[in-house]
Amino acid sequence: MPTATDLVTDLPADFEVFGQAVATSMADLLGGTTGQVLSKTSATDLDFTWINNDTGDITGVTAGTGITGGGTSGTVTVTNDMATTITAAGDIVVGTGSGTYDNLPIGTTAQVLTADTTVSPYKVKWAAASSGGMSVISSGSLSSTSTLISGIPATYIDLVLYIANYTTTVAGWAADIRLNDDATANRHFTTSGIPIGSGTAFNDTKILMTVDNGNVGSSSSSLICVNIPNYANATTWKLVQCLAVTQVTATPANFYFQDGGGIYNQTAAISSLRILPNSGATIGGTYILYGVK
């Protein structure tokens, strides 16, 4: 290209040389395809290349708490570490501090999640349910000459039995209960209405839950409530506490009330209960047996 002091003698040729110089030095700017953008290849002057557009609003991805990965260029991958925090079925994630957490492995069957500030770092733990909860062990209808409730688990503290609408088909419909279906003589004793003193002997194969009203059947008003405390221990005799109210069939406005119970002089845990009348009658009604924690 001519300078300011050069004598221009051949203008077309000079311009041809100038154009060739420009094309050579700007070669990287030539070409490209639709949609491509020009990108700097290096810090060298005029060192460019055509690339597909990868420019967006996001200029960088920073991994926060519980996240790994990130970056400021190219394909960015982020991973939530929850996938590795959970290591087994039933695990739950609990906080262990400010911005920190960990997995708490699953407890055992029937345990509940319980707050406990002495447990570090979780402050919660799996534990047995506290006392007071009631769970249905068995329920159904009374039928035939007796009804056996068997398979009682030894996982509760007390047993509570409710019998509603107890009836029999013959007079003398008083309801009895037999523990562990044990019909051996002189292992049960009814305490209702009897002063108990030293030297009293066991004298029966069952315990009376209601009084005998001498009538056939009973109305739908009858209710029997039975409590057997500490039934699963294997070192003491067993106590049975009974409350019952029954309507007098012959005089529906009148009632009988029973507040008593009995004793079973065996130490084995109670695993079954048989409900039966004190005479050879067919019985009816419904029952629900609860286990009390």
C-alpha positions as CSV (number, residue, x, y, z in Angstrom):
1,M,0.0,0.0,0.0
2,P,1.4,3.4,-1.0
3,T,2.6,5.7,1.8
4,A,2.0,9.4,1.9
5,T,5.2,10.2,0.1
6,D,5.1,7.4,-2.5
7,L,4.5,8.3,-6.1
8,V,1.5,6.5,-7.4
9,T,2.5,5.2,-10.8
10,D,0.3,2.3,-11.3
11,L,-3.0,2.7,-9.3
12,P,-4.8,-0.5,-10.3
13,A,-1.8,-2.7,-9.5
14,D,-1.3,-1.0,-6.2
15,F,-4.9,-1.6,-5.2
16,E,-4.7,-5.2,-6.3
17,V,-1.7,-5.7,-4.0
18,F,-3.6,-4.0,-1.1
19,G,-6.6,-6.3,-1.5
20,Q,-4.5,-9.4,-1.5
21,A,-2.9,-8.3,1.7
22,V,-6.2,-7.8,3.4
23,A,-7.6,-11.2,2.3
24,T,-4.5,-13.0,3.6
25,S,-4.5,-11.3,7.0
26,M,-8.3,-11.6,7.5
27,A,-8.6,-15.2,6.3
28,D,-10.1,-16.4,9.6
29,L,-13.0,-14.0,9.1
30,L,-14.1,-15.6,5.9
31,G,-16.7,-18.4,5.6
32,G,-18.8,-19.9,8.4
33,T,-22.4,-21.2,8.1
34,T,-25.8,-19.8,9.0
35,G,-26.3,-19.3,12.7
36,Q,-22.6,-19.6,13.6
37,V,-20.9,-16.9,15.6
38,L,-17.3,-15.7,15.5
39,S,-15.2,-16.8,18.5
40,K,-11.7,-15.9,19.6
41,T,-9.4,-18.8,19.2
42,S,-6.3,-17.4,21.0
43,A,-4.8,-14.1,22.2
44,T,-3.2,-13.6,18.8
45,D,-4.5,-10.7,16.7
46,L,-7.1,-11.7,14.2
47,D,-7.1,-15.3,15.4
48,F,-10.8,-16.2,15.1
49,T,-13.0,-19.2,14.3
50,W,-16.6,-19.8,13.5
51,I,-18.5,-21.9,16.1
52,N,-22.1,-22.8,16.9
53,N,-23.8,-20.3,19.2
54,D,-23.3,-21.4,22.8
55,T,-24.0,-18.0,24.4
56,G,-26.9,-17.7,26.9
57,D,-28.0,-15.8,29.9
58,I,-26.2,-18.1,32.3
59,T,-22.6,-17.4,32.6
60,G,-21.8,-19.9,35.3
61,V,-23.3,-22.6,37.6
62,T,-22.1,-22.8,41.2
63,A,-22.9,-25.9,43.3
64,G,-24.6,-25.1,46.6
65,T,-25.3,-27.2,49.7
66,G,-25.9,-30.8,48.8
67,I,-25.0,-30.2,45.2
68,T,-21.8,-31.1,43.4
69,G,-20.5,-30.2,39.9
70,G,-21.1,-26.9,38.1
71,G,-18.8,-24.8,36.0
72,T,-18.7,-21.7,33.7
73,S,-18.3,-23.2,30.3
74,G,-19.2,-26.2,28.2
75,T,-21.7,-28.8,29.3
76,V,-22.4,-28.3,33.0
77,T,-23.5,-31.3,35.2
78,V,-24.8,-31.0,38.7
79,T,-25.5,-33.8,41.1
80,N,-27.7,-33.9,44.3
81,D,-25.8,-36.0,46.9
82,M,-29.1,-37.2,48.3
83,A,-28.6,-40.2,46.0
84,T,-25.6,-41.2,48.0
85,T,-26.8,-40.1,51.4
86,I,-29.6,-42.7,51.2
87,T,-27.9,-46.1,51.4
88,A,-30.8,-48.5,52.1
89,A,-34.6,-48.9,51.8
90,G,-36.4,-47.1,54.7
91,D,-33.6,-44.6,55.4
92,I,-34.8,-41.1,56.1
93,V,-32.8,-37.8,55.9
94,V,-32.5,-35.7,59.1
95,G,-30.8,-32.5,59.8
96,T,-27.5,-32.7,61.8
97,G,-26.8,-29.0,62.0
98,S,-27.0,-25.7,60.1
99,G,-26.9,-26.7,56.4
100,T,-25.9,-30.3,57.1
101,Y,-27.8,-33.6,57.1
102,D,-27.3,-37.3,57.1
103,N,-29.4,-40.5,56.7
104,L,-31.0,-42.2,59.7
105,P,-31.4,-46.0,59.0
106,I,-34.8,-47.6,59.4
107,G,-35.8,-48.9,62.8
108,T,-37.4,-52.2,63.6
109,T,-41.1,-53.2,63.1
110,A,-43.6,-51.2,65.2
111,Q,-41.0,-48.6,66.3
112,V,-41.8,-45.0,66.0
113,L,-39.6,-41.9,65.3
114,T,-39.0,-40.2,68.7
115,A,-37.4,-36.9,69.5
116,D,-34.3,-37.3,71.8
117,T,-32.0,-34.3,72.2
118,T,-29.3,-36.5,73.8
119,V,-28.8,-38.5,70.5
120,S,-26.0,-36.8,68.5
121,P,-26.1,-35.6,65.9
122,Y,-29.6,-36.6,64.8
123,K,-31.7,-35.5,67.9
124,V,-34.2,-38.2,66.9
125,K,-34.2,-42.0,67.1
126,W,-36.4,-45.0,66.4
127,A,-37.9,-46.4,69.6
128,A,-40.8,-48.5,70.9
129,A,-44.1,-46.6,71.1
130,S,-44.8,-45.0,74.5
131,S,-47.4,-46.5,76.8
132,G,-51.0,-45.8,76.3
133,G,-51.6,-46.8,72.7
134,M,-54.2,-49.4,72.0
135,S,-54.1,-51.8,69.0
136,V,-56.8,-54.2,67.9
137,I,-55.5,-57.8,68.2
138,S,-58.7,-59.6,67.3
139,S,-62.4,-58.9,66.8
140,G,-65.4,-60.8,65.7
141,S,-68.7,-62.4,66.6
142,L,-69.4,-64.8,69.4
143,S,-70.8,-68.1,68.2
144,S,-71.6,-71.7,69.0
145,T,-71.1,-72.8,72.6
146,S,-67.9,-70.8,73.1
147,T,-65.4,-68.6,71.2
148,L,-61.7,-69.0,71.4
149,I,-59.4,-66.0,70.8
150,S,-55.9,-67.5,70.1
151,G,-52.5,-66.4,68.9
152,I,-52.3,-63.4,71.3
153,P,-48.8,-61.8,70.9
154,A,-46.7,-61.1,73.9
155,T,-45.7,-57.6,72.7
156,Y,-48.1,-55.5,74.8
157,I,-48.3,-54.6,78.5
158,D,-52.0,-55.2,79.1
159,L,-55.0,-56.8,77.4
160,V,-58.4,-55.1,77.2
161,L,-61.5,-57.1,76.1
162,Y,-64.9,-55.6,75.2
163,I,-67.9,-57.8,74.7
164,A,-71.1,-56.2,73.5
165,N,-74.7,-57.5,73.2
166,Y,-73.8,-60.8,74.9
167,T,-76.7,-63.4,74.6
168,T,-77.4,-67.0,75.3
169,T,-80.2,-69.3,74.1
170,V,-81.1,-70.7,77.5
171,A,-81.6,-69.3,81.0
172,G,-78.5,-68.7,83.0
173,W,-76.6,-66.7,80.4
174,A,-73.8,-65.5,82.7
175,A,-70.6,-65.0,80.7
176,D,-67.3,-66.6,81.7
177,I,-63.7,-66.3,80.5
178,R,-61.0,-69.0,80.6
179,L,-57.3,-68.1,80.3
180,N,-55.0,-70.0,78.0
181,D,-58.0,-72.3,77.3
182,D,-56.9,-74.1,80.5
183,A,-59.8,-76.4,81.7
184,T,-57.7,-78.0,84.4
185,A,-59.6,-78.1,87.7
186,N,-58.8,-75.5,90.4
187,R,-56.7,-73.1,88.4
188,H,-59.2,-70.3,88.2
189,F,-61.1,-68.4,90.9
190,T,-63.8,-65.8,90.7
191,T,-63.5,-62.9,93.3
192,S,-66.8,-61.1,92.6
193,G,-68.9,-60.7,95.8
194,I,-66.6,-63.0,97.8
195,P,-64.5,-61.7,100.7
196,I,-61.0,-63.0,100.1
197,G,-58.9,-64.1,103.1
198,S,-56.0,-66.4,103.9
199,G,-56.5,-70.0,103.0
200,T,-58.9,-69.5,100.1
201,A,-58.6,-72.2,97.5
202,F,-58.8,-72.0,93.7
203,N,-62.0,-73.8,92.8
204,D,-63.0,-73.4,89.1
205,T,-62.0,-73.8,85.4
206,K,-63.1,-70.3,84.5
207,I,-63.7,-66.8,85.8
208,L,-67.2,-65.2,86.0
209,M,-67.5,-62.0,84.0
210,T,-71.2,-61.3,84.6
211,V,-73.9,-62.3,87.1
212,D,-76.5,-64.9,86.2
213,N,-79.8,-63.2,85.8
214,G,-81.8,-66.4,85.3
215,N,-83.3,-65.3,82.0
216,V,-83.0,-66.4,78.4
217,G,-80.8,-64.1,76.4
218,S,-80.0,-60.4,77.0
219,S,-80.9,-57.2,75.3
220,S,-78.6,-55.2,73.1
221,S,-77.6,-53.1,76.1
222,S,-75.2,-55.5,77.7
223,L,-71.5,-54.5,77.9
224,I,-68.6,-56.4,79.5
225,C,-65.2,-54.8,80.0
226,V,-62.2,-57.1,81.0
227,N,-58.7,-56.0,81.8
228,I,-55.8,-58.4,82.1
229,P,-52.7,-56.5,83.4
230,N,-49.1,-57.6,82.7
231,Y,-50.4,-60.6,80.8
232,A,-47.2,-61.5,79.0
233,N,-44.9,-61.9,82.1
234,A,-44.0,-65.5,82.8
235,T,-43.3,-65.2,86.6
236,T,-46.6,-64.3,88.3
237,W,-50.1,-65.5,88.6
238,K,-52.6,-63.5,86.4
239,L,-55.3,-61.1,87.5
240,V,-58.5,-60.5,85.6
241,Q,-60.6,-57.3,86.3
242,C,-64.2,-57.2,85.1
243,L,-66.9,-54.6,84.8
244,A,-70.3,-55.6,83.3
245,V,-73.8,-54.1,82.9
246,T,-76.7,-56.2,81.7
247,Q,-80.3,-55.6,81.2
248,V,-82.8,-57.8,82.9
249,T,-84.7,-59.6,80.1
250,A,-87.9,-60.0,82.1
251,T,-87.8,-56.4,83.3
252,P,-86.1,-54.3,80.7
253,A,-86.0,-51.2,82.9
254,N,-83.9,-53.0,85.4
255,F,-80.2,-54.0,85.2
256,Y,-77.5,-56.1,86.8
257,F,-74.0,-54.7,87.5
258,Q,-70.9,-56.8,88.1
259,D,-67.6,-55.4,89.5
260,G,-65.2,-58.2,90.1
261,G,-62.8,-60.5,88.3
262,G,-60.7,-63.4,89.2
263,I,-57.3,-65.1,89.4
264,Y,-55.5,-67.6,87.3
265,N,-52.8,-69.5,89.3
266,Q,-50.4,-70.2,86.4
267,T,-47.3,-68.1,85.5
268,A,-47.2,-68.7,81.7
269,A,-47.9,-65.7,79.5
270,I,-51.5,-65.5,78.3
271,S,-51.8,-66.5,74.6
272,S,-55.5,-67.3,74.3
273,L,-58.8,-66.5,75.9
274,R,-62.0,-68.5,75.6
275,I,-65.4,-66.8,76.1
276,L,-68.2,-69.2,77.2
277,P,-71.5,-69.2,79.1
278,N,-71.8,-70.9,82.5
279,S,-74.3,-73.4,81.0
280,G,-74.5,-75.4,77.8
281,A,-76.0,-72.6,75.7
282,T,-75.3,-71.1,72.3
283,I,-73.9,-67.6,72.7
284,G,-74.0,-64.5,70.6
285,G,-72.7,-60.9,70.6
286,T,-69.4,-59.3,69.4
287,Y,-66.0,-58.8,70.9
288,I,-62.9,-56.7,70.4
289,L,-59.5,-57.5,72.0
290,Y,-57.0,-54.7,72.4
291,G,-53.3,-54.8,73.2
292,V,-52.3,-51.8,75.4
293,K,-48.7,-50.4,75.1
